[in-house]
Amino acid sequence: MAVRSCTEAEHPANAKSQKPKAKSQPPTAREAQNEVTIDHDQIFKQLIEAFFQDFMQLFCADEAKLIDFSRVEFLREEYFTDVERGNRRRLDLVVKVGLLSGGEKYVLGPCRV
């Protein structure tokens, strides 16, 4: 571990003699664009994938009893059109699950307009 000596200006004994720092200004539009944003949607999706069995058992207990959790496949997002309204929608999370009785079903996640 490297140890560094503080300069005279940094020394705590000289702190009172230093000029007060200017108040920080709000970020400019360019600075705001460069800030890191958190993709909550992606984090939520990863959590569901990591804890899918727990999620299903907690929030959809009756359905979870029918699923063979050794046969779970997460599919890429799917798009579909609501024919009646003409809206195009995206399903963020589509999971193909095997059933204990045989066969397969799909579990659909949040839908975006």
ZAMARGU-4260 file (C-alpha; in steps of 0.2 Angstrom, whole numbers, plus 5000, padded with zeros to 4 digits):
<rodrens>
0) 5000/5000/5000 | 5007/5017/4995 | 5008/5031/5007 | 5007/5049/5001 | 5011/5064/5010
5) 4999/5078/5010 | 5004/5095/5003 | 5004/5111/5014 | 4987/5116/5006 | 4979/5099/5010
10) 4986/5098/5028 | 4971/5099/5041 | 4980/5113/5050 | 4978/5124/5035 | 4960/5120/5031
15) 4953/5136/5039 | 4965/5147/5028 | 4958/5138/5012 | 4945/5147/5001 | 4928/5139/5002
20) 4923/5129/4988 | 4911/5136/4975 | 4893/5128/4976 | 4891/5115/4963 | 4880/5119/4948
25) 4867/5108/4941 | 4874/5097/4927 | 4873/5104/4909 | 4862/5094/4896 | 4878/5086/4889
30) 4884/5081/4907 | 4867/5074/4910 | 4868/5063/4894 | 4884/5056/4900 | 4878/5050/4917
35) 4876/5032/4919 | 4858/5027/4919 | 4851/5011/4928 | 4841/4999/4917 | 4828/4994/4930
40) 4819/4984/4918 | 4834/4973/4913 | 4838/4971/4932 | 4820/4965/4935 | 4821/4953/4921
45) 4838/4946/4927 | 4831/4943/4944 | 4816/4934/4938 | 4827/4923/4927 | 4839/4919/4942
50) 4825/4916/4954 | 4811/4910/4943 | 4806/4895/4953 | 4805/4905/4969 | 4796/4919/4960
55) 4783/4906/4954 | 4781/4898/4970 | 4778/4914/4979 | 4767/4923/4967 | 4759/4909/4957
60) 4759/4895/4969 | 4745/4885/4961 | 4753/4886/4944 | 4771/4882/4951 | 4764/4865/4957
65) 4761/4860/4939 | 4779/4865/4932 | 4794/4854/4930 | 4807/4866/4934 | 4821/4856/4926
70) 4813/4860/4910 | 4813/4879/4909 | 4818/4889/4894 | 4819/4908/4894 | 4815/4915/4876
75) 4819/4931/4869 | 4807/4945/4869 | 4792/4943/4858 | 4782/4955/4848 | 4763/4954/4844
80) 4750/4965/4837 | 4733/4968/4846 | 4722/4966/4830 | 4707/4974/4838 | 4716/4990/4843
85) 4730/4990/4831 | 4743/4992/4844 | 4760/4983/4843 | 4766/4976/4860 | 4782/4968/4866
90) 4783/4954/4879 | 4799/4957/4889 | 4799/4939/4897 | 4793/4923/4889 | 4797/4907/4897
95) 4793/4890/4890 | 4790/4878/4904 | 4788/4859/4905 | 4774/4852/4914 | 4775/4838/4927
100) 4760/4830/4918 | 4769/4831/4901 | 4768/4844/4888 | 4773/4862/4888 | 4766/4879/4892
105) 4771/4897/4891 | 4773/4909/4905 | 4772/4927/4899 | 4780/4942/4908 | 4777/4961/4908
110) 4770/4968/4892 | 4775/4985/4885 | 4765/4996/4873
</rodrens>
